[in-house]
Amino acid sequence: MILEVAILYVKKGEELLFEKDFGIAGQHISSINGYVGHSLRKCIELENKYILLVDWEKIEDHTIGFRESEQYLEWKKLLHHYYDPFPVVEHFEMILENKK
């Protein structure tokens, strides 16, 4: 499994609209083959900072399956105008996991 991580800075004052539109956008990403799940978390210290975590079966499910899809165009239309600056997206593989 691959974890996609993006730090999102939303334009100040647009946080509530972003959160609403993100809820809608979730239906587009979750329809992609290889999608496992996602979460959006809001920073406590900075009200316009979020982290997006998306689990994919393999990296190509994100980089090709999602980013080259019609669903991505809808995701982009709903969300990309909120970001300043545009987020860097990185992918991570599991090395060690320890949960209680």
C-alpha positions in Angstrom: 0.0 0.0 0.0 1.1 3.6 -0.8 0.3 6.6 1.3 -0.2 9.9 -0.6 0.5 12.9 1.6 -0.3 16.6 0.7 0.0 19.6 3.0 -2.7 22.0 1.9 -2.8 25.7 2.6 -6.2 27.1 2.0 -6.7 30.8 1.3 -7.6 32.5 4.5 -11.3 33.0 5.1 -12.3 30.1 2.7 -11.8 27.2 5.1 -15.5 26.4 5.6 -16.2 26.5 1.9 -13.2 24.3 1.2 -14.3 21.8 3.8 -17.8 21.6 2.2 -16.4 21.2 -1.3 -13.9 18.6 -0.1 -16.8 16.5 1.2 -18.2 16.6 -2.3 -14.9 15.9 -4.0 -14.4 12.8 -1.9 -16.9 10.9 -4.1 -14.7 11.5 -7.1 -11.4 10.1 -5.6 -13.2 7.2 -3.9 -14.5 5.9 -7.2 -11.0 5.2 -8.6 -9.7 1.6 -8.8 -7.0 1.1 -6.3 -8.3 3.7 -3.9 -8.3 2.4 -0.3 -9.3 5.4 1.8 -8.5 9.0 2.7 -8.7 11.5 5.6 -8.5 15.2 5.7 -7.1 16.7 8.9 -7.1 20.4 10.0 -4.1 21.9 11.8 -4.7 23.1 15.3 -2.1 25.9 15.2 -2.8 27.3 11.7 -6.5 27.4 10.8 -5.9 27.4 7.1 -3.5 24.4 7.0 -4.7 20.9 6.3 -3.1 17.5 5.7 -4.6 15.1 3.1 -3.8 11.4 3.5 -4.8 9.0 0.8 -4.1 5.2 0.8 -3.7 3.6 -2.6 -3.0 0.0 -3.5 -0.1 1.1 -5.7 1.4 4.5 -6.8 0.0 4.2 -10.3 -3.5 4.1 -9.0 -2.9 7.7 -8.0 -0.5 9.0 -10.6 -2.2 7.4 -13.6 -5.6 6.0 -12.6 -6.7 9.2 -10.8 -4.8 12.0 -12.3 -5.6 10.9 -15.9 -9.3 10.4 -15.1 -12.5 12.5 -15.6 -13.0 12.3 -11.8 -9.7 14.2 -11.3 -11.0 17.0 -13.5 -14.0 17.3 -11.2 -11.8 17.2 -8.1 -9.6 19.9 -9.6 -12.6 22.1 -10.5 -13.9 21.8 -6.9 -10.7 22.2 -5.0 -7.6 23.6 -6.8 -8.7 27.3 -6.6 -8.6 27.2 -2.7 -4.8 26.5 -2.5 -2.1 29.1 -2.0 0.5 27.9 -2.6 -0.3 24.9 -4.6 0.5 21.8 -2.6 3.4 19.4 -3.0 2.2 15.8 -3.1 4.5 13.0 -2.1 4.1 9.2 -1.8 5.3 7.0 1.0 5.6 3.3 1.5 5.3 1.5 4.9 8.5 0.5 6.6 7.2 -0.1 10.1 3.8 0.2 11.8 3.1 -0.1 15.5 -0.4 0.5 16.9 -1.8 0.0 20.3 
